Amino acid sequence: MPPVSKRTESLGTEHAFVVLAEVNRLIAEGKPVISFAIGQPDYVTPGNIIAAAKKAMDDGQTGYTASAGIPELREAVAAYLSRTRHLDISADSVTVAGGAKPFIMYTIAAVTDHGQGHEVLYPSPGFPIYESQITACGAVPVALPLLEREAFSFDLETLRELLSPRTRLLILNSPHNPTGRTLSRQELEAIAELLRPYPDLWIFSDEVYSQMVHDGEFASIASVPGMQERTVILDGASKSYAMTGWRLGYAANETLAPHFSTWITNTESCASSISQWAGVEALTGPQDDHRNMMESFSRRRNLILEGLNSLEGIDALRPGGAFYVWPNVSELCRMVGAANAEELRKRWLHEAGVAVLADQQFGTPNAGEGHFLRFSYATSEENIAAGLERLTGWIAKAKQ
Ligand SMILES: Cc1ncc(COP(=O)(O)O)c(C=O)c1O
């Protein structure tokens, strides 16, 4: 058998998709599972967006587009990003791709060279594709631990120690997957201060949950004076408009935009033309459905947070954004004799019919931090109540 490359063998994955397949198999076998595992809104795409996609098809918008995206969408993204980040962003700085995710690879590939010792700092725990793509691109992954005692913010001292002339890219993600933490303007200013002495350092600011902030206002590091030029702002339609399956993401950076466009030509050619026209409507049309969805996510956040904190052995900080809670389950693991969060996850799935993700699915757990699980509350209030009830029953039994 001819060999598979080391690059391919070393690729990580997004375990939410693996657990989703496991959950679907159990459901197909007739075992009812309540899932808090997958990070996508449980709503269908708003009707006005679907209508715009149908119109695009009827109008014959079914061919390739420019790799950077259709001008109408690039203009709409530029206006949206300028308004929400209080910046002046031109349509020429905007590139559109098949989801936000491809820009992770495009950015790492655009600013690091294979085998040159270029380091990329990324949050840990964090979205698993960051580490996977840093390694696949031949750069050096450097994990930046997000700790519970810092409420999952950046420890500035650690960041200062990890930064060096070898650092080519810092990945930020706020609101954060999996902790739900949002970084305030003051925190971003303090981070920016540490970056100023490093002229070769780019920032990849993953802001796909920017429209999903429950408390306070969203802030982008690009808005801190001096940071816009070196920051790739990443946002997309998946989460804000319940469009995960449409595959539509957008990134803004004036210098890198033409390079992203070349990467897109080399890989996907362009994002789906139909999704792009739907994206124009998403960004420029009525926002009522988005607002209603957010109101419901905020209610669910309160419900699940209160419910989890009332369970024995579980302690959860209040997440400010996205649709995730990241409770500490160390005490519960001790109580029920589970070695770690992954063992608890498996037992809940098979014994309680409740699906979640474990900390090890978001990078190597930080030493001394205990055990954590990720709950996605992108599910109905009824499911949240029923899931919490199952867990209450399971804990009572498992303790004995
Ligand atoms: C932090 C983060 N970045 C990027 C993505 C990818 O989003 P998209 O569906 O637009 O590719 C996700 C999706 O879960 C995410 O959580």
The ligand as a Tripos MOL2 file, in Angstrom:
@<TRIPOS>MOLECULE
LIG
   16    16     1     0     0
SMALL
NO_CHARGES

@<TRIPOS>ATOM
      1 C1        -14.2910   29.4830   17.0620 C.3       1 LIG1
      2 C2        -14.7980   29.0210   15.7510 C.ar      1 LIG1
      3 N1        -14.2140   29.4710   14.6200 N.ar      1 LIG1
      4 C3        -14.6280   29.0800   13.4060 C.ar      1 LIG1
      5 C4        -15.6810   28.1960   13.2730 C.ar      1 LIG1
      6 C5        -16.0820   27.7630   11.8830 C.3       1 LIG1
      7 O1        -17.2490   28.3640   11.4360 O.3       1 LIG1
      8 P1        -17.8190   28.0860    9.9690 P.3       1 LIG1
      9 O2        -19.0070   27.2060   10.1200 O.co2     1 LIG1
     10 O3        -18.2220   29.4410    9.4490 O.co2     1 LIG1
     11 O4        -16.7590   27.5010    9.1340 O.co2     1 LIG1
     12 C6        -16.3200   27.7030   14.4100 C.ar      1 LIG1
     13 C7        -17.4110   26.7140   14.2960 C.2       1 LIG1
     14 O5        -17.7490   25.9880   15.1850 O.2       1 LIG1
     15 C8        -15.8730   28.1210   15.6840 C.ar      1 LIG1
     16 O6        -16.4330   27.6840   16.8100 O.3       1 LIG1
@<TRIPOS>BOND
     1     1     2 1
     2     2     3 ar
     3     2    15 ar
     4     3     4 ar
     5     4     5 ar
     6     5     6 1
     7     5    12 ar
     8     6     7 1
     9     7     8 1
    10     8     9 2
    11     8    10 1
    12     8    11 1
    13    12    13 1
    14    12    15 ar
    15    13    14 2
    16    15    16 1
@<TRIPOS>SUBSTRUCTURE
     1 LIG1         1 GROUP 0 **** ****
